[in-house]
Amino acid sequence: MRAAFAAVVSTGNISNRDLEALFRARLTLIVTGFASSSFVELERDSIVIHA
């Protein structure tokens, strides 16, 4: 059975270009977050890795 992973993106109103830039800039942190947790939240100014 595969583990379930979830991501919440809570950036508010943001253009697609800015959203893509946000993901690109934080991709390593997102991947690292999923290595230790199954729930990661991406905000405009931070990443929250839920235990």
N, CA, C and O atoms as a GROMACS GRO file, in nm:
protein
  204
    1MET      N    1   0.084  -0.118   0.000
    1MET     CA    2   0.000   0.000   0.000
    1MET      C    3   0.088   0.124   0.000
    1MET      O    4   0.184   0.132   0.076
    2ARG      N    5   0.056   0.219  -0.085
    2ARG     CA    6   0.133   0.343  -0.095
    2ARG      C    7   0.087   0.444   0.008
    2ARG      O    8  -0.031   0.451   0.042
    3ALA      N    9   0.180   0.520   0.057
    3ALA     CA   10   0.147   0.627   0.152
    3ALA      C   11   0.078   0.741   0.078
    3ALA      O   12   0.110   0.770  -0.037
    4ALA      N   13  -0.015   0.804   0.144
    4ALA     CA   14  -0.085   0.918   0.085
    4ALA      C   15  -0.009   1.046   0.118
    4ALA      O   16   0.037   1.065   0.230
    5PHE      N   17   0.002   1.132   0.020
    5PHE     CA   18   0.066   1.261   0.038
    5PHE      C   19  -0.032   1.370   0.000
    5PHE      O   20  -0.113   1.354  -0.091
    6ALA      N   21  -0.024   1.482   0.070
    6ALA     CA   22  -0.111   1.595   0.040
    6ALA      C   23  -0.031   1.724   0.048
    6ALA      O   24   0.057   1.740   0.132
    7ALA      N   25  -0.065   1.815  -0.041
    7ALA     CA   26  -0.006   1.948  -0.038
    7ALA      C   27  -0.118   2.050  -0.044
    7ALA      O   28  -0.213   2.036  -0.121
    8VAL      N   29  -0.105   2.151   0.037
    8VAL     CA   30  -0.199   2.263   0.035
    8VAL      C   31  -0.121   2.384  -0.014
    8VAL      O   32  -0.013   2.414   0.036
    9VAL      N   33  -0.176   2.450  -0.113
    9VAL     CA   34  -0.115   2.573  -0.164
    9VAL      C   35  -0.206   2.687  -0.122
    9VAL      O   36  -0.318   2.700  -0.171
   10SER      N   37  -0.158   2.770  -0.030
   10SER     CA   38  -0.239   2.881   0.020
   10SER      C   39  -0.163   3.011   0.001
   10SER      O   40  -0.104   3.067   0.094
   11THR      N   41  -0.165   3.057  -0.124
   11THR     CA   42  -0.090   3.177  -0.160
   11THR      C   43  -0.179   3.297  -0.184
   11THR      O   44  -0.130   3.407  -0.208
   12GLY      N   45  -0.309   3.277  -0.177
   12GLY     CA   46  -0.399   3.387  -0.209
   12GLY      C   47  -0.402   3.408  -0.360
   12GLY      O   48  -0.370   3.317  -0.437
   13ASN      N   49  -0.441   3.525  -0.401
   13ASN     CA   50  -0.450   3.558  -0.543
   13ASN      C   51  -0.310   3.582  -0.597
   13ASN      O   52  -0.242   3.678  -0.559
   14ILE      N   53  -0.266   3.494  -0.687
   14ILE     CA   54  -0.130   3.500  -0.740
   14ILE      C   55  -0.135   3.458  -0.887
   14ILE      O   56  -0.213   3.370  -0.923
   15SER      N   57  -0.054   3.520  -0.969
   15SER     CA   58  -0.053   3.485  -1.111
   15SER      C   59   0.011   3.348  -1.130
   15SER      O   60   0.087   3.301  -1.045
   16ASN      N   61  -0.020   3.285  -1.241
   16ASN     CA   62   0.040   3.155  -1.272
   16ASN      C   63   0.192   3.166  -1.279
   16ASN      O   64   0.263   3.077  -1.232
   17ARG      N   65   0.240   3.273  -1.336
   17ARG     CA   66   0.385   3.294  -1.347
   17ARG      C   67   0.450   3.301  -1.208
   17ARG      O   68   0.553   3.239  -1.184
   18ASP      N   69   0.388   3.378  -1.118
   18ASP     CA   70   0.441   3.389  -0.982
   18ASP      C   71   0.430   3.257  -0.906
   18ASP      O   72   0.518   3.223  -0.828
   19LEU      N   73   0.322   3.183  -0.929
   19LEU     CA   74   0.304   3.053  -0.864
   19LEU      C   75   0.412   2.955  -0.911
   19LEU      O   76   0.469   2.882  -0.830
   20GLU      N   77   0.438   2.954  -1.040
   20GLU     CA   78   0.543   2.866  -1.092
   20GLU      C   79   0.679   2.905  -1.034
   20GLU      O   80   0.758   2.818  -0.998
   21ALA      N   81   0.706   3.034  -1.026
   21ALA     CA   82   0.833   3.080  -0.969
   21ALA      C   83   0.846   3.038  -0.823
   21ALA      O   84   0.954   3.001  -0.776
   22LEU      N   85   0.734   3.045  -0.750
   22LEU     CA   86   0.733   3.004  -0.610
   22LEU      C   87   0.767   2.856  -0.596
   22LEU      O   88   0.847   2.818  -0.511
   23PHE      N   89   0.704   2.772  -0.680
   23PHE     CA   90   0.733   2.628  -0.677
   23PHE      C   91   0.879   2.601  -0.714
   23PHE      O   92   0.946   2.521  -0.649
   24ARG      N   93   0.926   2.665  -0.818
   24ARG     CA   94   1.065   2.643  -0.861
   24ARG      C   95   1.164   2.683  -0.753
   24ARG      O   96   1.262   2.612  -0.729
   25ALA      N   97   1.139   2.795  -0.688
   25ALA     CA   98   1.231   2.844  -0.585
   25ALA      C   99   1.233   2.754  -0.462
   25ALA      O  100   1.333   2.749  -0.391
   26ARG      N  101   1.122   2.685  -0.436
   26ARG     CA  102   1.112   2.607  -0.313
   26ARG      C  103   1.101   2.456  -0.337
   26ARG      O  104   1.069   2.380  -0.245
   27LEU      N  105   1.128   2.414  -0.458
   27LEU     CA  106   1.110   2.273  -0.492
   27LEU      C  107   1.192   2.180  -0.402
   27LEU      O  108   1.141   2.077  -0.358
   28THR      N  109   1.315   2.214  -0.375
   28THR     CA  110   1.399   2.130  -0.290
   28THR      C  111   1.339   2.118  -0.150
   28THR      O  112   1.338   2.009  -0.093
   29LEU      N  113   1.289   2.228  -0.096
   29LEU     CA  114   1.226   2.224   0.037
   29LEU      C  115   1.098   2.141   0.036
   29LEU      O  116   1.070   2.070   0.132
   30ILE      N  117   1.022   2.149  -0.072
   30ILE     CA  118   0.898   2.071  -0.083
   30ILE      C  119   0.931   1.922  -0.084
   30ILE      O  120   0.869   1.843  -0.013
   31VAL      N  121   1.028   1.883  -0.165
   31VAL     CA  122   1.068   1.742  -0.174
   31VAL      C  123   1.122   1.695  -0.039
   31VAL      O  124   1.088   1.585   0.006
   32THR      N  125   1.204   1.775   0.025
   32THR     CA  126   1.256   1.741   0.157
   32THR      C  127   1.143   1.727   0.258
   32THR      O  128   1.146   1.638   0.343
   33GLY      N  129   1.044   1.814   0.249
   33GLY     CA  130   0.929   1.806   0.338
   33GLY      C  131   0.854   1.676   0.323
   33GLY      O  132   0.814   1.614   0.423
   34PHE      N  133   0.834   1.632   0.199
   34PHE     CA  134   0.764   1.506   0.176
   34PHE      C  135   0.848   1.385   0.216
   34PHE      O  136   0.793   1.276   0.235
   35ALA      N  137   0.978   1.401   0.229
   35ALA     CA  138   1.062   1.291   0.275
   35ALA      C  139   1.038   1.262   0.423
   35ALA      O  140   1.061   1.150   0.470
   36SER      N  141   0.993   1.364   0.497
   36SER     CA  142   0.973   1.345   0.641
   36SER      C  143   0.828   1.358   0.686
   36SER      O  144   0.798   1.335   0.803
   37SER      N  145   0.739   1.394   0.595
   37SER     CA  146   0.599   1.414   0.631
   37SER      C  147   0.511   1.382   0.511
   37SER      O  148   0.559   1.379   0.398
   38SER      N  149   0.385   1.360   0.535
   38SER     CA  150   0.293   1.333   0.425
   38SER      C  151   0.203   1.453   0.396
   38SER      O  152   0.116   1.446   0.310
   39PHE      N  153   0.225   1.565   0.467
   39PHE     CA  154   0.141   1.683   0.449
   39PHE      C  155   0.228   1.807   0.452
   39PHE      O  156   0.287   1.840   0.554
   40VAL      N  157   0.235   1.876   0.339
   40VAL     CA  158   0.317   1.996   0.325
   40VAL      C  159   0.227   2.110   0.278
   40VAL      O  160   0.144   2.093   0.189
   41GLU      N  161   0.246   2.225   0.339
   41GLU     CA  162   0.167   2.343   0.305
   41GLU      C  163   0.260   2.451   0.250
   41GLU      O  164   0.356   2.491   0.316
   42LEU      N  165   0.231   2.497   0.130
   42LEU     CA  166   0.310   2.601   0.066
   42LEU      C  167   0.235   2.733   0.076
   42LEU      O  168   0.124   2.746   0.026
   43GLU      N  169   0.298   2.828   0.141
   43GLU     CA  170   0.241   2.962   0.152
   43GLU      C  171   0.331   3.057   0.075
   43GLU      O  172   0.440   3.020   0.031
   44ARG      N  173   0.286   3.178   0.059
   44ARG     CA  174   0.362   3.275  -0.018
   44ARG      C  175   0.501   3.300   0.041
   44ARG      O  176   0.598   3.315  -0.032
   45ASP      N  177   0.508   3.304   0.173
   45ASP     CA  178   0.634   3.338   0.239
   45ASP      C  179   0.696   3.225   0.319
   45ASP      O  180   0.800   3.244   0.383
   46SER      N  181   0.635   3.107   0.317
   46SER     CA  182   0.689   2.999   0.399
   46SER      C  183   0.638   2.864   0.351
   46SER      O  184   0.548   2.853   0.269
   47ILE      N  185   0.700   2.762   0.406
   47ILE     CA  186   0.655   2.624   0.387
   47ILE      C  187   0.633   2.565   0.526
   47ILE      O  188   0.718   2.577   0.613
   48VAL      N  189   0.518   2.501   0.545
   48VAL     CA  190   0.487   2.437   0.672
   48VAL      C  191   0.486   2.287   0.649
   48VAL      O  192   0.412   2.236   0.565
   49ILE      N  193   0.570   2.217   0.723
   49ILE     CA  194   0.576   2.071   0.714
   49ILE      C  195   0.506   2.017   0.838
   49ILE      O  196   0.557   2.030   0.950
   50HIS      N  197   0.391   1.956   0.818
   50HIS     CA  198   0.310   1.906   0.929
   50HIS      C  199   0.357   1.767   0.970
   50HIS      O  200   0.389   1.684   0.885
   51ALA      N  201   0.361   1.743   1.098
   51ALA     CA  202   0.404   1.614   1.150
   51ALA      C  203   0.296   1.510   1.136
   51ALA      O  204   0.315   1.395   1.174
   0.00000   0.00000   0.00000
